[in-house]
């Protein structure tokens, strides 16, 4: 089965800086990978999807990269804001299902 | 927000009692999923459905059963609840357009279940 690793330690950064979160996986490379945001007490919310033939995907201040050779995806938030504080989950596709990482908590201080 | 509701939102029950959680969608999406989320384990798939009366097991299906008699409703049943089933349960929906693939998932607000 697919193993997914995300930093278990919280990432603390200052407002205005770029936050970079890492998602590493083992076994097969998925056809695509997704990133979700989860706020305390709420369900995850979809942010971005990147396919295996895409090196990079952007949406406003968000950028995702996907390196199938390294088996790694990086998730960047530029010009971070306190409102970006949340847990970010990566998810890899399977057959009709997704496998989620445990998530990394991001804390952006003013 | 996608039209997904879960009921109840909170429940406290005793070991050995049956519990049923309900997920209801208004999006007419084909796929529905039940996850549990626990500290240190993240989100884990319990069961999922790919159509009315069509279901399959996920990673942590032992002790759980599901039913889907209508497109909009997906029920999760704990036949005899145990303390290890204390968790937050999330329902999700997805409208897959490609065979064998999955689209974006939209999550419900969650149900917090405590088994004493």
Boltz contact constraints between the chains, C-beta under 6 A:
constraints:
  - contact:
      token1: [A, 43]
      token2: [B, 90]
      max_distance: 6.0
  - contact:
      token1: [A, 43]
      token2: [B, 107]
      max_distance: 6.0
  - contact:
      token1: [A, 43]
      token2: [B, 108]
      max_distance: 6.0
  - contact:
      token1: [A, 43]
      token2: [B, 109]
      max_distance: 6.0
  - contact:
      token1: [A, 43]
      token2: [B, 110]
      max_distance: 6.0
  - contact:
      token1: [A, 44]
      token2: [B, 107]
      max_distance: 6.0
  - contact:
      token1: [A, 46]
      token2: [B, 104]
      max_distance: 6.0
  - contact:
      token1: [A, 93]
      token2: [B, 102]
      max_distance: 6.0
  - contact:
      token1: [A, 95]
      token2: [B, 100]
      max_distance: 6.0
  - contact:
      token1: [A, 96]
      token2: [B, 50]
      max_distance: 6.0
  - contact:
      token1: [A, 96]
      token2: [B, 102]
      max_distance: 6.0
  - contact:
      token1: [A, 97]
      token2: [B, 45]
      max_distance: 6.0
  - contact:
      token1: [A, 98]
      token2: [B, 102]
      max_distance: 6.0
  - contact:
      token1: [A, 100]
      token2: [B, 42]
      max_distance: 6.0
  - contact:
      token1: [A, 100]
      token2: [B, 43]
      max_distance: 6.0
  - contact:
      token1: [A, 102]
      token2: [B, 42]
      max_distance: 6.0
